[in-house]
Each structure stands twice: as structure tokens, then as C-alpha cells.
Amino acid sequence: IVRIYSVHFFEFTLDEYQVFRTSLAVPCLVNLKDLTDLSSLPDDGLIKWIIVDEHTSCKDLKGARTPVLTQISSVEILNQRMGEGCFQGFVLEGPREIRTGITSYNQLGLILEALEDEY
């Protein structure tokens, strides 16, 4: 994902995408909260990746025509999803500030180390 994902892509929910799709000049990412919407995604070339939550498994993605990224919040879930083999990448949430200027990178660091060991 580091090699492909660019800040030049907008991330939308499906509802937002449907509102803005005619105005898009570049492909985007669509974050699917409801997998029943998977089969109704338009095949217009504007959706570069679909993002699903970390509890989504490969069997939930049957019929997906667009590459799928999965959100990851722990090393355990990363290992499970990597073993499934159907995801084209992982979405890591950056840490939030606990208080102004204080941020904990512990969990993010563990996930990045696990990815580095695997690749």
C-alpha cells in the first residue's frame, strides 16, 4: 500500500461516492460499511480500491470486481488477513493524540514491524 496509495486519491463512503462520482478527475477509494453494497458498485473505473473493516473475511468478498484493502488494528488481525490471501493491501489508522502533543505509536509500530518481517 505504501508504494501505491497516494494522497491524490479521495476516500469516500458509498453514499458520498454516488454524490461526487460525476465530478471526480482521479480514481478514489470507497470505504464500504455494508457489504451488501458490494454487488451494486458501479464498474466505471473510478473506484481504485474498496476498503473494508478488519472483520471482513475473503468469503464475504465473493463477486468483488475491484481490489480490496482491509483495515488493520492489531498484529493478530494482520496475521489472520495476510494468511487469507484475498486482500491487496492493508489500511493502518494513524494514532490519535492522547493530549495535545502526546501520541502513542506502540500499536502502529508493532503492525509495521510485523509487515516488515513478512515482506
Disulfide bonds with the S-S distance in Angstrom:
Cys58-Cys86 1.92
